[in-house]
Amino acid sequence: MNPTQYDAIIIGGSYAGLSAAMALGRSLRKTLVIDSGKPCNEQTPHSQNFLTQDGRSPKEISTLAKSQVSRYETVEFLDGKVVSAKKTDFGFEVETENGEIFNSKKLIIATGITDEIPDIKGFKESWGISLIHCPYCHGYEYRGKKTGIIANGDRAFHISSLVKNLTENVTILTRGKAQFSEEQLEKFKYNQIEIIETGITELKHKNGYVKSLLFEDGREIDFEAVYGAFPFAQHSHIPENLGCELTEFGHIKTDMFQKTNIAGLFVCGDNSSMMRSVANAVLTGNVAGVMANMELVTDFF
């Protein structure tokens, strides 16, 4: 029995994947969206800085998005996890963890990234709630609050410059030897930003909302918000296994049309951009869907 064949398969059904699916559905492309139902922002209470959806929960936005995409009859959904994908003469073949196999002419991967949260008590429970990553996504809600920034070097300098515009009370928490230039240290001094190099042993919180941080030297300091610049990894190994090139930061490399170095393969969302937001995921997903359709037009017109 031949595997089911589609014009496009989309791996990942959150904002980027759904946006790509809408573009393809509106072009009458037979499309399959495969999603495991584990978005990286599932415990974030509200999503901001996305026009018309400002303040809604991520779940509300994705539920509404899926209901709208579902109206397009050529788009199908499958709950599951893709474990492998390979190039074929037809295009691509993907296999799920249940052993199901599907073929498509084009492949779009919107699998996001996985944050490597330090194994410190209270961190994972607060991630996305009051332990946050982006001043544009969360900063307004914590304006004027006592704020810590867990980062070092250029990354800490960049975040602190953005956060200082939102609150006067900023402390950088390097969790080890500070790595700043003399010019950066002068900037911190001018802006009255303290630097604490001591390691952190616990984030005390209530339902994910930070109350204080405990340090290795026994100090406990109250905070109302904490930014964290932590490493990340690709949520899926599939793009790299297919031969996708990565940037120096670990994102999948694309051109301006979300096309990778692998013919017929597009990626979109957090897996391919430093601009980590719902709005950008929707944008890049739309571009990927439109350009996948354009390739199909070119291939068969």
VOVO-353535 format. One record per atom (N, C-alpha, C): residue in one letter; x negated, y negated, z. Coordinates in steps of 0.2 Angstrom, whole numbers, padded with zeros to 4 digits, always signed. Each point is the difference from the previous one (the first is absolute). Layout:
residues N
aXYZ...
END
This chain:
residues 301
m-0004+0006+0000m+0004-0006+0000m-0004-0006+0000n+0001-0005-0005n-0004-0006+0000n+0001-0005+0005p-0005-0003+0003p+0001-0005+0005p+0005-0006-0003t+0004-0003+0005t+0004-0006-0003t-0005-0005-0002q+0003-0003-0006q-0004-0006-0003q+0003-0006+0001y-0004-0005+0001y+0003-0007+0001y-0005-0005-0004d+0003-0006-0001d-0004-0005-0003d-0005-0003+0005a+0002+0000+0006a-0004-0003+0006a+0001+0004+0006i-0005+0001+0004i+0001+0002+0007i-0003-0005+0004i+0003-0002+0006i-0003-0005+0004i-0001+0004+0007i-0006+0000+0002i-0001+0003+0007i+0000-0005+0005g+0004+0000+0005g+0001-0005+0005g+0006-0005-0002g+0005+0001+0005g+0007-0004-0001g+0001-0005+0004s-0005-0004+0002s+0001-0006+0004s+0001-0006-0004y-0002-0006+0002y+0001-0006-0004y-0003+0000-0007a-0006+0002-0001a-0003+0000-0006a+0003+0005-0005g+0000+0006+0003g+0003+0006-0004g+0007-0002-0002l+0004-0002+0004l+0007-0002-0002l+0001-0006-0005s-0005-0004+0001s+0000-0006-0005s-0002+0003-0007a-0005+0004+0000a-0002+0003-0007a+0006+0004-0003a+0004+0004+0005a+0005+0004-0002a+0006-0004-0003m+0001-0006+0003m+0005-0004-0003m-0001-0003-0007a-0007-0002-0001a-0002-0002-0007a+0001+0006-0005l-0002+0006+0002l+0001+0005-0005l+0007+0002-0001g+0004+0000+0006g+0007+0002-0001g+0004-0005-0004r-0002-0006+0000r+0003-0005-0004r-0002+0001-0008s-0005+0003-0001s-0002+0002-0007s+0002+0007-0002l+0004+0003+0004l+0003+0006-0002l-0005+0006+0000r-0005-0001+0004r-0006+0005+0000r+0002+0006+0006k+0000+0006-0002k+0001+0005+0004k-0006+0000+0005t+0002-0001+0007t-0005-0002+0005t+0001+0004+0006l-0005+0003+0003l+0001+0004+0006l-0005-0004+0006v+0004-0001+0005v-0004-0003+0006v+0000+0005+0005i-0007+0001+0002i-0001+0005+0006i-0003-0003+0006d+0004+0001+0005d-0002-0004+0006d+0000+0004+0007s-0005+0000+0004s+0000+0004+0006s+0004-0004+0006g+0002-0006-0001g+0004-0003+0005g-0004-0003+0006k-0006-0001-0001k-0005-0002+0006k-0003-0007-0002p+0003-0005+0000p-0003-0007-0002p-0004-0002+0006c-0006-0004-0002c-0005-0002+0005c+0003-0005+0005n+0006-0003-0002n+0002-0006+0004n+0007+0003+0004e+0001+0006+0001e+0006+0003+0003e+0001-0003+0007q-0005-0002+0004q+0002-0002+0006q+0000-0008+0001t-0001-0003-0006t+0000-0008+0000t+0007-0002+0000p+0002-0004+0005p+0007-0002+0001p+0003-0005-0005h-0004-0004-0003h+0002-0005-0005h-0005-0001-0005s+0003-0002-0006s-0005-0001-0006s+0002-0008-0001q-0006-0004-0001q+0001-0007-0002q-0004-0002-0006n+0001-0006-0002n-0003-0003-0006n+0001+0004-0006f+0007+0002-0001f+0002+0003-0006f+0007-0003-0002l+0000-0004-0005l+0006-0004-0001l+0006+0004-0001t+0005-0002+0003t+0007+0003+0001t+0000+0005+0005q-0005+0003+0002q+0000+0006+0005q-0004-0002+0007d-0001-0007+0001d-0004-0002+0005d+0003+0002+0007g-0003+0004+0004g+0002+0002+0007g+0004+0006+0000r+0001+0003-0006r+0003+0007+0000r-0005+0005+0002s+0003+0006+0003s-0005+0005+0002s-0002+0004-0007p-0006+0002+0000p-0002+0004-0006p+0004+0005-0002k+0004+0004+0005k+0004+0005-0002k+0006-0003-0004e+0003-0005+0002e+0005-0003-0003e-0001-0002-0007i-0006-0003-0001i-0002-0002-0007i-0001+0006-0004s-0003+0005+0002s-0001+0006-0004s+0006+0004-0002t+0005+0000+0005t+0006+0004-0001t+0004-0004-0005l+0000-0007+0000l+0004-0004-0005l-0003+0001-0006a-0007+0000-0001a-0003+0001-0006a+0001+0007-0003k+0000+0005+0004k+0001+0007-0003k+0007+0000-0003s+0005-0003+0004s+0007+0000-0002s+0001-0003-0007q-0004-0005-0001q+0001-0004-0006q-0004+0004-0006v-0005+0003+0001v-0004+0004-0005v+0004+0006-0001s+0004+0003+0004s+0004+0006-0001s+0005-0001-0005r+0002-0007-0001r+0006-0001-0005r-0003+0002-0007y-0006+0000-0001y-0003+0001-0007y+0000+0008-0001e+0004+0002-0005e+0001+0008+0000e-0006+0004-0002t-0005-0004-0003t-0006+0004-0002t-0005+0001+0005v+0001-0003+0006v-0004+0001+0005v+0002+0005+0005e-0004+0005+0002e+0001+0005+0005e-0005-0001+0006f+0003+0003+0005f-0004+0000+0007f-0002+0007+0002l-0005+0001+0003l-0002+0006+0003l-0004-0001+0007d+0003+0003+0005d-0003-0001+0007d-0005+0006+0000g-0007-0003+0000g-0005+0005+0001g-0007-0003-0001k-0005+0004+0001k-0007-0003-0001k-0004+0004-0005v-0003-0005-0004v-0004+0003-0006v-0007+0002+0003v-0002+0006-0002v-0006+0002+0003v-0006+0000-0005s+0002+0000-0007s-0005+0000-0005s+0003-0003-0007a-0004-0002-0004a+0002-0003-0006a-0006+0001-0005k+0001+0001-0006k-0005+0001-0005k+0002-0002-0007k-0005-0002-0004k+0002-0002-0007k+0001+0006-0004t+0005-0001-0005t+0002+0005-0005t+0000-0003-0007d+0001+0004-0004d+0001-0002-0007d+0007-0004-0001f+0004+0002+0004f+0007-0004+0001f-0001-0007+0003g-0004+0000+0005g-0001-0006+0004g-0003+0002+0007f+0005+0002+0005f-0002+0001+0006f+0004+0006+0003e-0003+0004+0004e+0004+0005+0004e-0001-0001+0007v+0006+0000+0004v-0001-0001+0007v+0003+0006+0004e-0002+0002+0006e+0002+0005+0003e+0002-0002+0008t+0006+0002+0002t+0001-0002+0007t-0002+0006+0005e+0001-0002+0006e-0003+0005+0005e+0005+0006+0000n+0006-0001-0003n+0004+0006+0000n-0001+0004-0006g-0005-0002-0004g-0001+0004-0006g+0003-0002-0006e+0004-0005+0000e+0004-0003-0006e-0005-0003-0005i+0001+0001-0006i-0004-0003-0005i+0004-0005-0005f-0003-0006-0001f+0004-0004-0005f-0006-0003-0004n+0003-0002-0007n-0005-0003-0005n+0003-0007-0001s-0005-0004-0002s+0002-0007-0002s-0005-0003-0005k+0003-0004-0004k-0005-0004-0005k-0004-0005+0003k+0003-0003+0005k-0004-0005+0004k+0001+0001+0007l-0005-0002+0004l+0000+0001+0007l-0002-0006+0004i+0005-0002+0005i-0001-0006+0004i-0001+0002+0007i-0006-0002+0004i-0001+0002+0006i+0001-0006+0005a+0004+0001+0005a+0002-0006+0004a+0000+0003+0007t-0006+0003+0002t+0000+0004+0007t-0003-0004+0005g-0002-0007-0001g-0002-0004+0006g-0007+0002+0003i-0001-0002+0006i-0006+0001+0004i+0001+0002+0007t-0005+0003+0003t+0001+0002+0007t-0005-0004+0004d+0003-0003+0005d-0004-0004+0005d-0004+0005+0005e-0006-0001+0001e-0004+0004+0004e+0000-0004+0007i+0005+0001+0004i+0001-0004+0006i-0005+0003+0005p-0004-0004+0004p-0004+0003+0005p+0004+0004+0005d-0003+0005+0003d+0003+0004+0005d-0001-0003+0006i+0004-0005+0001i+0000-0004+0007i+0007+0000+0002k+0001+0001+0006k+0007+0000+0003k+0004-0006-0002g+0006+0001-0002g+0005-0005-0002g-0001-0003-0007f-0005+0001-0003f-0001-0002-0007f+0005+0002-0005k+0001+0007-0001k+0004+0002-0005k+0007-0001+0002e+0002-0001+0006e+0007-0001+0002e+0002-0007-0001s-0005-0005-0001s+0001-0007-0001s-0001-0002-0007w-0003+0004-0004w-0002-0001-0007w+0006-0002-0004g+0000-0006-0003g+0005-0003-0004g+0006-0003+0004i-0001+0000+0006i+0005-0004+0005i-0003-0006+0003s-0005+0001+0004s-0004-0006+0002s-0007+0001-0001l-0003+0006-0002l-0006+0001-0002l+0000+0000-0008i-0002-0006-0003i+0003-0001-0007i-0006-0002-0004h+0001+0000-0007h-0006+0000-0005h+0000-0006-0004c+0006-0004+0000c+0000-0005-0005c+0003-0007+0002p-0003-0005+0000p+0003-0007+0003p+0006-0002-0005y+0000+0002-0006y+0005-0002-0005y+0006+0004+0002c-0001+0007+0002c+0006+0004+0001c+0003-0001+0007h-0004-0002+0005h+0002+0000+0007h-0002-0006+0004g-0004-0004-0003g-0003-0006+0004g+0005-0005+0002y+0005-0002-0004y+0005-0005+0002y+0004+0002+0006e+0001+0007+0001e+0004+0002+0006e-0004+0000+0006y-0007+0000-0001y-0004-0001+0006y-0004-0007+0000r+0003-0005-0003r-0003-0006+0000r+0000-0003+0008g-0005-0003+0001g-0001-0003+0007g-0001+0005+0005k-0001+0006-0001k-0001+0005+0005k-0007+0001+0001k-0002+0003+0006k-0007+0002+0002k-0002+0006-0004t-0005-0001-0005t-0001+0005-0005t-0007+0003+0000g-0001+0006+0000g-0006+0003-0001g-0001+0003-0007i-0007+0000-0002i-0001+0003-0007i-0005+0005+0001i+0001+0007-0001i-0004+0005+0000i-0004+0001-0007a-0005-0003+0000a-0004+0000-0007a-0007-0003+0002n-0004+0001-0005n-0007-0002+0000n-0003-0003-0007g-0005-0004+0000g-0003-0002-0006g+0005-0005-0004d-0001+0001-0007d+0004-0004-0004d+0007+0001+0000r+0002+0006+0002r+0007+0001+0000r+0003-0004+0006a-0003+0000+0006a+0002-0003+0006a+0001-0008-0002f-0005-0002-0003f-0001-0007-0002f+0006-0002-0004h+0002+0004-0005h+0005-0002-0005h+0007+0000+0004i+0001+0006+0004i+0007+0000+0003i+0000-0006+0005s-0005-0001+0004s+0000-0006+0005s+0002-0006-0003s-0003-0002-0006s+0002-0006-0004s+0007-0001-0001l+0003+0006-0002l+0007+0000-0001l+0005-0001+0006v-0002+0004+0005v+0004+0000+0006v-0001-0006+0004k-0006-0004+0000k-0001-0006+0003k+0005-0005-0002n+0003+0000-0006n+0005-0004-0003n+0007+0001+0003l+0000+0006+0004l+0007+0002+0002l+0000-0001+0008t-0006+0001+0003t+0000-0001+0007t-0007-0003+0003e+0000-0003+0005e-0006-0003+0003e-0004+0005+0004n+0003+0005+0002n-0003+0005+0005n-0002+0006-0004v-0006+0000-0002v-0003+0006-0004v-0006+0002+0003t+0000+0007+0001t-0006+0003+0003t-0002+0006-0005i-0007+0000-0002i-0002+0006-0004i-0003+0005+0004l+0002+0006-0001l-0002+0006+0004l-0004+0005-0005t-0007+0000+0001t-0004+0003-0005t-0001+0008+0002r+0001+0001+0006r-0001+0007+0003r-0007+0003-0001g-0004-0005+0000g-0007+0002-0001g-0004-0007-0002k-0006+0001-0001k-0004-0006-0002k+0003-0004-0006a+0001-0007+0002a+0003-0004-0005a-0005-0001-0006q+0003+0000-0006q-0004+0000-0006q+0002-0007-0004f-0002-0005+0002f+0002-0007-0003f-0007-0004-0002s+0001-0004-0005s-0005-0004-0002s+0000-0006+0005e-0005-0004+0000e-0001-0006+0004e+0006-0005-0002e+0001-0001-0007e+0005-0004-0002e+0007+0002+0002q+0001+0007+0000q+0007+0002+0003q+0001-0001+0007l-0006+0001+0004l+0000-0001+0007l+0002-0007+0002e-0003-0005-0004e+0001-0007+0001e+0008-0002-0002k+0003+0004-0005k+0007-0001-0001k+0004+0002+0006f-0002+0006+0002f+0004+0003+0006f+0000-0005+0006k-0006-0003+0001k-0001-0005+0006k+0004-0006-0001y+0000-0003-0007y+0004-0006-0001y+0007+0002+0001n+0003+0006-0002n+0007+0001+0001n+0002+0003+0006q-0005+0000+0005q+0001+0003+0007q+0003+0007+0000i-0004+0004-0004i+0002+0007-0001i-0005+0004+0004e+0002+0004+0005e-0004+0004+0004e-0002+0007-0003i-0006+0002+0001i-0002+0007-0002i-0001+0005+0006i+0003+0005+0000i-0001+0005+0005i-0003+0007-0004e-0005+0002+0003e-0004+0005-0004e+0002+0007+0004t+0003+0000+0006t+0001+0006+0004t+0005+0004-0003g-0001+0007+0000g+0004+0005-0002g+0007+0000+0003i+0005+0002-0004i+0007+0000+0003i+0002+0007+0002t+0003+0001+0006t+0002+0007+0002t+0007+0001-0001e+0004-0005+0000e+0008+0001+0000e+0003-0006-0002l+0006+0001-0004l+0004-0006-0001l+0007+0002+0004k+0001-0004+0005k+0006+0000+0004k+0006-0003-0004h+0005+0003-0001h+0006-0002-0004h+0006+0002+0003k+0006-0003-0002k+0007+0003+0001k+0003+0001-0006n+0002+0006-0002n+0003+0002-0006n-0004-0003-0006g-0007+0000+0000g-0004-0003-0005g-0002-0007+0000y+0003-0004+0005y-0001-0007+0000y-0006-0001+0005v-0005-0002-0002v-0006-0001+0004v+0001-0004+0006k-0003+0002+0006k+0000-0004+0006k-0007-0002+0002s-0005+0004-0001s-0007-0001+0002s-0004+0005-0003l-0007-0002+0000l-0005+0005-0002l-0004+0001+0006l-0002+0007+0001l-0005+0002+0005l-0007+0001-0003f-0005-0003+0003f-0007+0001-0003f-0004+0004+0004e-0006+0002-0003e-0004+0005+0003e-0003-0002+0006d-0001-0007+0001d-0003-0003+0006d+0005-0001+0006g+0006+0002-0001g+0005+0000+0005g+0005-0006-0001r-0002-0005-0004r+0005-0005-0001r+0006+0001-0003e+0006-0003+0002e+0006+0000-0004e+0002-0007-0002i+0001-0001-0006i+0002-0006-0003i+0007+0000-0003d+0004-0004+0001d+0007-0001-0003d+0000-0002-0007f+0003+0003-0004f+0001-0002-0007f+0007+0001-0002e+0003-0004-0005e+0007+0001-0003e+0000+0003-0007a-0006+0000-0003a-0001+0002-0007a-0007+0002-0001v-0001+0005-0004v-0007+0002-0001v+0000+0003-0008y-0005-0004-0003y-0001+0003-0007y-0006+0005+0000g+0001+0005-0005g-0005+0005+0000g-0002+0001-0007a-0006-0001-0002a-0003+0002-0006a-0004+0006+0000f+0004+0006-0002f-0003+0007+0001f-0001+0003-0007p-0004+0005+0000p-0002+0003-0006p+0007+0004-0003f+0000+0001-0006f+0005+0004-0003f-0002+0005-0005a+0004+0005-0001a-0002+0005-0005a+0006+0001-0005q-0001+0002-0006q+0006+0001-0004q+0004+0006+0003h+0007-0002-0001h+0005+0005+0003h+0000+0007-0003s-0002-0001-0007s+0000+0006-0004s-0007+0001-0003h-0002+0006-0001h-0006+0002-0003h+0001+0001-0007i+0006+0000-0003i+0001+0001-0007i-0003-0004-0005p+0001-0007+0001p-0004-0005-0005p-0007+0002+0000e-0004+0001+0005e-0007+0001+0000e-0001+0007-0004n+0004+0005+0002n-0001+0006-0003n+0001+0000-0008l+0004-0004-0002l+0002-0001-0007l-0006-0004-0003g-0004-0003+0004g-0006-0004-0003g+0001-0007+0000c+0004-0003+0004c+0001-0007+0000c-0006-0003+0004e-0002-0006-0003e-0005-0004+0003e+0002-0004+0006l-0004-0001+0005l+0002-0004+0006l-0004-0006+0000t+0003-0005+0003t-0004-0006+0001t-0005+0001+0006e-0004-0005+0001e-0005+0000+0006e+0004+0000+0007f+0006-0002+0000f+0004+0000+0006f+0004+0006+0001g+0000+0004-0005g+0004+0007+0001g+0007+0000-0004h+0002-0006-0003h+0006+0000-0004h-0001+0003-0007i+0005+0003-0003i+0000+0003-0006i-0001-0006-0005k-0005+0000-0005k-0001-0005-0004k+0005+0000-0006t+0003-0006-0002t+0004+0000-0005t-0001-0007-0004d+0003+0000-0006d+0000-0006-0004d+0006-0004+0002m+0001-0006-0003m+0005-0004+0002m+0007+0003-0001f+0000+0005-0004f+0007+0004-0001f+0001+0006+0004q-0004+0001+0005q+0000+0005+0005q-0002+0007-0003k-0004+0000-0006k-0002+0005-0003k-0007+0002+0003t-0001+0007+0001t-0006+0002+0002t-0005+0002-0006n-0006+0003+0002n-0004+0002-0005n+0002+0007-0003i+0005+0003+0002i+0003+0006-0002i+0006-0002-0005a-0001+0002-0006a+0006-0001-0005a+0007+0002+0002g+0004-0004+0000g+0007+0002+0002g+0002+0000+0008l-0005-0002+0004l+0000+0000+0007l+0000-0007+0003f+0006-0002+0003f+0000-0007+0003f+0001+0001+0008v-0003-0005+0004v+0001+0000+0007v+0003-0007+0002c+0003+0000+0006c+0003-0006+0002c+0001+0000+0007g+0001-0006+0003g+0001-0001+0007g-0007+0000+0004d+0000+0001+0006d-0005+0000+0005d-0006+0004-0002n+0001+0005-0004n-0006+0004-0002n-0005-0003-0004s+0002-0006-0003s-0004-0003-0006s+0000-0008+0001s+0001-0002+0006s+0000-0008+0001s-0002-0001+0007m-0004-0006+0001m-0001-0003+0007m+0006-0004+0002m+0004-0002-0004m+0006-0004+0001m+0006+0005+0003r-0001+0001+0006r+0005+0006+0003r+0006-0003+0003s+0005+0000-0004s+0007-0003+0002s+0005+0004-0004v+0006-0001+0002v+0006+0003-0004v+0001-0004-0006a-0001-0006+0000a+0001-0004-0006a-0005+0002-0006n-0006+0001+0002n-0005+0002-0005n+0001+0008-0002a+0002+0004+0004a+0002+0007-0002a+0005+0000-0005v+0005-0004+0001v+0006-0001-0005v-0003-0002-0006l-0004-0006+0000l-0003-0002-0006l-0004+0005-0004t-0005+0003+0003t-0004+0004-0003t+0004+0007-0003g+0005+0002+0004g+0004+0005-0002g+0004-0001-0006n+0002-0006-0001n+0004-0003-0006n-0005+0000-0006v-0006-0002+0001v-0005-0001-0005v-0001+0007-0003a-0002+0005+0005a-0001+0007-0002a+0005+0003-0004g+0007-0001+0002g+0005+0003-0003g+0001-0003-0007v-0001-0006-0001v+0001-0004-0006v-0005+0003-0005m-0007+0000+0003m-0005+0002-0005m+0000+0007-0002a+0002+0004+0005a+0001+0008-0002a+0005+0000-0005n+0006-0004+0000n+0005+0001-0005n-0003-0003-0007m-0004-0005+0001m-0003-0003-0006m-0005+0005-0004e-0004+0004+0004e-0004+0005-0003e+0005+0005-0003l+0005+0002+0003l+0005+0005-0003l+0002-0003-0007v+0002-0006+0000v+0002-0003-0006v-0005+0000-0005t-0006-0002+0001t-0006+0000-0004t-0001+0008-0003d+0000+0004+0005d-0001+0007-0002d+0005+0003-0005f+0006-0002+0001f+0005+0004-0004f+0004-0004-0005f-0001-0007+0000f+0004-0004-0005f-0003+0001-0007
END
